[in-house]
Amino acid sequence: MSRTQKDGPSQRQLRVGEQVRHALSTVLQRGEVRDDLVEKTVISVSEVRMSPDLKIATAFVSPLGAADDAAVVSALNQHARFIRGRLSPELRQMKYMPEVRFRLDTSYDNMARIDQLLRSPEVARDLDHEDKED
């Protein structure tokens, strides 16, 4: 029986994704990407999702303190081939070096939005109402 993508990522995808995330963080921390926008911005790599064949790595990043997050992600994507080359020493054990694609991580925004909703008076009223019924 073969795995389907709806089952979620395999242990191998998760392990390799974490290794790529760590290597990307190291490359970005060392300031190896020669781009003014990237050099001036602290970039957090929150997650890397690997394709099933491990040839594509989608990196979710959060530019911290940047005026234009989309511009930072665009700059990273423009330098993706260079970054891929810089990952090679860090990921020697991989048969193929994955193509890296950068995406803006919106999970923090989603968590803040959910937190704000849960703290809203309407939800608090509904929760109080349920507590009184129990």
Phi and psi restraints in degrees (value plus and minus 20) as a CYANA .aco file:
   2 SER   PHI    -110.7   -70.7
   2 SER   PSI     133.4   173.4
   3 ARG   PHI     -95.6   -55.6
   3 ARG   PSI     124.4   164.4
   4 THR   PHI    -130.2   -90.2
   4 THR   PSI     138.4   178.4
   5 GLN   PHI     -83.9   -43.9
   5 GLN   PSI     -45.6    -5.6
   6 LYS   PHI     -89.7   -49.7
   6 LYS   PSI     -35.8     4.2
   7 ASP   PHI     -92.1   -52.1
   7 ASP   PSI     -31.5     8.5
   8 GLY   PHI      75.7   115.7
   8 GLY   PSI     155.7   195.7
   9 PRO   PHI     -89.3   -49.3
   9 PRO   PSI     129.7   169.7
  10 SER   PHI     -95.6   -55.6
  10 SER   PSI     146.7   186.7
  11 GLN   PHI     -79.7   -39.7
  11 GLN   PSI     -57.0   -17.0
  12 ARG   PHI     -84.5   -44.5
  12 ARG   PSI     -64.5   -24.5
  13 GLN   PHI     -80.6   -40.6
  13 GLN   PSI     -62.7   -22.7
  14 LEU   PHI     -84.6   -44.6
  14 LEU   PSI     -63.9   -23.9
  15 ARG   PHI     -84.7   -44.7
  15 ARG   PSI     -66.7   -26.7
  16 VAL   PHI     -87.0   -47.0
  16 VAL   PSI     -59.1   -19.1
  17 GLY   PHI     -78.8   -38.8
  17 GLY   PSI     -60.6   -20.6
  18 GLU   PHI     -88.4   -48.4
  18 GLU   PSI     -57.9   -17.9
  19 GLN   PHI     -85.1   -45.1
  19 GLN   PSI     -62.2   -22.2
  20 VAL   PHI     -86.6   -46.6
  20 VAL   PSI     -60.2   -20.2
  21 ARG   PHI     -79.4   -39.4
  21 ARG   PSI     -65.6   -25.6
  22 HIS   PHI     -83.2   -43.2
  22 HIS   PSI     -63.9   -23.9
  23 ALA   PHI     -84.8   -44.8
  23 ALA   PSI     -61.6   -21.6
  24 LEU   PHI     -81.8   -41.8
  24 LEU   PSI     -64.2   -24.2
  25 SER   PHI     -79.0   -39.0
  25 SER   PSI     -61.5   -21.5
  26 THR   PHI     -84.3   -44.3
  26 THR   PSI     -66.1   -26.1
  27 VAL   PHI     -81.9   -41.9
  27 VAL   PSI     -64.2   -24.2
  28 LEU   PHI     -89.4   -49.4
  28 LEU   PSI     -56.4   -16.4
  29 GLN   PHI     -86.9   -46.9
  29 GLN   PSI     -55.8   -15.8
  30 ARG   PHI     -93.6   -53.6
  30 ARG   PSI     -30.9     9.1
  31 GLY   PHI      51.4    91.4
  31 GLY   PSI      15.2    55.2
  32 GLU   PHI     -98.1   -58.1
  32 GLU   PSI     -37.8     2.2
  33 VAL   PHI    -105.5   -65.5
  33 VAL   PSI      95.3   135.3
  34 ARG   PHI    -106.3   -66.3
  34 ARG   PSI      60.7   100.7
  35 ASP   PHI    -165.4  -125.4
  35 ASP   PSI     106.8   146.8
  36 ASP   PHI     -74.2   -34.2
  36 ASP   PSI     -64.7   -24.7
  37 LEU   PHI     -85.9   -45.9
  37 LEU   PSI     -63.3   -23.3
  38 VAL   PHI     -89.6   -49.6
  38 VAL   PSI     -59.6   -19.6
  39 GLU   PHI     -86.3   -46.3
  39 GLU   PSI     -52.3   -12.3
  40 LYS   PHI    -105.1   -65.1
  40 LYS   PSI     -26.6    13.4
  41 THR   PHI    -134.4   -94.4
  41 THR   PSI     115.8   155.8
  42 VAL   PHI    -102.6   -62.6
  42 VAL   PSI     104.8   144.8
  43 ILE   PHI    -138.0   -98.0
  43 ILE   PSI     103.3   143.3
  44 SER   PHI    -118.0   -78.0
  44 SER   PSI     107.4   147.4
  45 VAL   PHI    -119.2   -79.2
  45 VAL   PSI      83.5   123.5
  46 SER   PHI    -104.4   -64.4
  46 SER   PSI     -51.0   -11.0
  47 GLU   PHI    -179.7  -139.7
  47 GLU   PSI     129.2   169.2
  48 VAL   PHI    -149.0  -109.0
  48 VAL   PSI     102.2   142.2
  49 ARG   PHI    -124.4   -84.4
  49 ARG   PSI     106.9   146.9
  50 MET   PHI    -116.0   -76.0
  50 MET   PSI     124.0   164.0
  51 SER   PHI     -90.0   -50.0
  51 SER   PSI     140.6   180.6
  52 PRO   PHI     -76.1   -36.1
  52 PRO   PSI     -52.9   -12.9
  53 ASP   PHI    -108.6   -68.6
  53 ASP   PSI     -17.3    22.7
  54 LEU   PHI      43.5    83.5
  54 LEU   PSI       0.7    40.7
  55 LYS   PHI    -117.6   -77.6
  55 LYS   PSI     -32.6     7.4
  56 ILE   PHI    -148.1  -108.1
  56 ILE   PSI     108.3   148.3
  57 ALA   PHI    -135.4   -95.4
  57 ALA   PSI      97.9   137.9
  58 THR   PHI    -119.0   -79.0
  58 THR   PSI      92.9   132.9
  59 ALA   PHI    -119.3   -79.3
  59 ALA   PSI     104.1   144.1
  60 PHE   PHI    -115.7   -75.7
  60 PHE   PSI      98.6   138.6
  61 VAL   PHI    -141.6  -101.6
  61 VAL   PSI     133.2   173.2
  62 SER   PHI    -146.4  -106.4
  62 SER   PSI      87.3   127.3
  63 PRO   PHI     -93.1   -53.1
  63 PRO   PSI     103.2   143.2
  64 LEU   PHI    -116.3   -76.3
  64 LEU   PSI     103.4   143.4
  65 GLY   PHI      60.4   100.4
  65 GLY   PSI      -9.1    30.9
  66 ALA   PHI    -106.7   -66.7
  66 ALA   PSI     123.5   163.5
  67 ALA   PHI     -90.8   -50.8
  67 ALA   PSI     -56.5   -16.5
  68 ASP   PHI    -150.1  -110.1
  68 ASP   PSI      77.5   117.5
  69 ASP   PHI     -80.1   -40.1
  69 ASP   PSI     -61.0   -21.0
  70 ALA   PHI     -82.5   -42.5
  70 ALA   PSI     -55.6   -15.6
  71 ALA   PHI     -86.8   -46.8
  71 ALA   PSI     -57.0   -17.0
  72 VAL   PHI     -86.7   -46.7
  72 VAL   PSI     -64.6   -24.6
  73 VAL   PHI     -83.2   -43.2
  73 VAL   PSI     -60.1   -20.1
  74 SER   PHI     -82.5   -42.5
  74 SER   PSI     -62.4   -22.4
  75 ALA   PHI     -83.6   -43.6
  75 ALA   PSI     -60.5   -20.5
  76 LEU   PHI     -82.3   -42.3
  76 LEU   PSI     -62.6   -22.6
  77 ASN   PHI     -85.4   -45.4
  77 ASN   PSI     -53.1   -13.1
  78 GLN   PHI     -86.7   -46.7
  78 GLN   PSI     -50.3   -10.3
  79 HIS   PHI    -121.3   -81.3
  79 HIS   PSI      -4.9    35.1
  80 ALA   PHI     -79.8   -39.8
  80 ALA   PSI     -58.7   -18.7
  81 ARG   PHI     -86.5   -46.5
  81 ARG   PSI     -60.5   -20.5
  82 PHE   PHI     -83.0   -43.0
  82 PHE   PSI     -65.8   -25.8
  83 ILE   PHI     -81.2   -41.2
  83 ILE   PSI     -61.1   -21.1
  84 ARG   PHI     -77.6   -37.6
  84 ARG   PSI     -62.1   -22.1
  85 GLY   PHI     -84.5   -44.5
  85 GLY   PSI     -56.1   -16.1
  86 ARG   PHI     -93.3   -53.3
  86 ARG   PSI     -39.6     0.4
  87 LEU   PHI     -96.7   -56.7
  87 LEU   PSI     -44.0    -4.0
  88 SER   PHI     -70.9   -30.9
  88 SER   PSI     -69.1   -29.1
  89 PRO   PHI     -82.2   -42.2
  89 PRO   PSI     -51.8   -11.8
  90 GLU   PHI     -95.7   -55.7
  90 GLU   PSI     -46.2    -6.2
  91 LEU   PHI    -142.0  -102.0
  91 LEU   PSI      26.6    66.6
  92 ARG   PHI     -78.2   -38.2
  92 ARG   PSI     -49.2    -9.2
  93 GLN   PHI     -94.5   -54.5
  93 GLN   PSI     -31.3     8.7
  94 MET   PHI    -101.6   -61.6
  94 MET   PSI     119.3   159.3
  95 LYS   PHI     -88.8   -48.8
  95 LYS   PSI     -64.5   -24.5
  96 TYR   PHI    -142.3  -102.3
  96 TYR   PSI     118.2   158.2
  97 MET   PHI    -101.3   -61.3
  97 MET   PSI     103.6   143.6
  98 PRO   PHI     -90.2   -50.2
  98 PRO   PSI     129.3   169.3
  99 GLU   PHI     -94.6   -54.6
  99 GLU   PSI     111.1   151.1
 100 VAL   PHI    -122.5   -82.5
 100 VAL   PSI     109.8   149.8
 101 ARG   PHI    -141.8  -101.8
 101 ARG   PSI     112.3   152.3
 102 PHE   PHI    -122.7   -82.7
 102 PHE   PSI     116.8   156.8
 103 ARG   PHI    -153.6  -113.6
 103 ARG   PSI     129.3   169.3
 104 LEU   PHI     -93.7   -53.7
 104 LEU   PSI     110.1   150.1
 105 ASP   PHI    -104.0   -64.0
 105 ASP   PSI      96.3   136.3
 106 THR   PHI    -125.4   -85.4
 106 THR   PSI     -13.4    26.6
 107 SER   PHI     -82.6   -42.6
 107 SER   PSI     -55.6   -15.6
 108 TYR   PHI     -86.7   -46.7
 108 TYR   PSI     -58.9   -18.9
 109 ASP   PHI     -83.8   -43.8
 109 ASP   PSI     -61.5   -21.5
 110 ASN   PHI     -84.0   -44.0
 110 ASN   PSI     -62.1   -22.1
 111 MET   PHI     -83.1   -43.1
 111 MET   PSI     -61.1   -21.1
 112 ALA   PHI     -84.9   -44.9
 112 ALA   PSI     -59.5   -19.5
 113 ARG   PHI     -85.5   -45.5
 113 ARG   PSI     -62.5   -22.5
 114 ILE   PHI     -85.6   -45.6
 114 ILE   PSI     -62.5   -22.5
 115 ASP   PHI     -80.5   -40.5
 115 ASP   PSI     -62.2   -22.2
 116 GLN   PHI     -84.0   -44.0
 116 GLN   PSI     -61.1   -21.1
 117 LEU   PHI     -83.5   -43.5
 117 LEU   PSI     -62.6   -22.6
 118 LEU   PHI     -85.9   -45.9
 118 LEU   PSI     -45.8    -5.8
 119 ARG   PHI    -110.2   -70.2
 119 ARG   PSI     -22.6    17.4
 120 SER   PHI     -88.2   -48.2
 120 SER   PSI     131.4   171.4
 121 PRO   PHI     -79.5   -39.5
 121 PRO   PSI     -54.3   -14.3
 122 GLU   PHI     -83.7   -43.7
 122 GLU   PSI     -65.2   -25.2
 123 VAL   PHI     -89.3   -49.3
 123 VAL   PSI     -61.9   -21.9
 124 ALA   PHI     -79.6   -39.6
 124 ALA   PSI     -61.4   -21.4
 125 ARG   PHI     -82.9   -42.9
 125 ARG   PSI     -64.8   -24.8
 126 ASP   PHI     -84.1   -44.1
 126 ASP   PSI     -59.8   -19.8
 127 LEU   PHI     -87.3   -47.3
 127 LEU   PSI     -59.2   -19.2
 128 ASP   PHI     -83.2   -43.2
 128 ASP   PSI     -59.6   -19.6
 129 HIS   PHI     -82.7   -42.7
 129 HIS   PSI     -62.6   -22.6
 130 GLU   PHI     -86.2   -46.2
 130 GLU   PSI     -58.0   -18.0
 131 ASP   PHI     -83.7   -43.7
 131 ASP   PSI     -56.8   -16.8
 132 LYS   PHI     -90.4   -50.4
 132 LYS   PSI     -48.2    -8.2
 133 GLU   PHI     -95.1   -55.1
 133 GLU   PSI     -47.1    -7.1
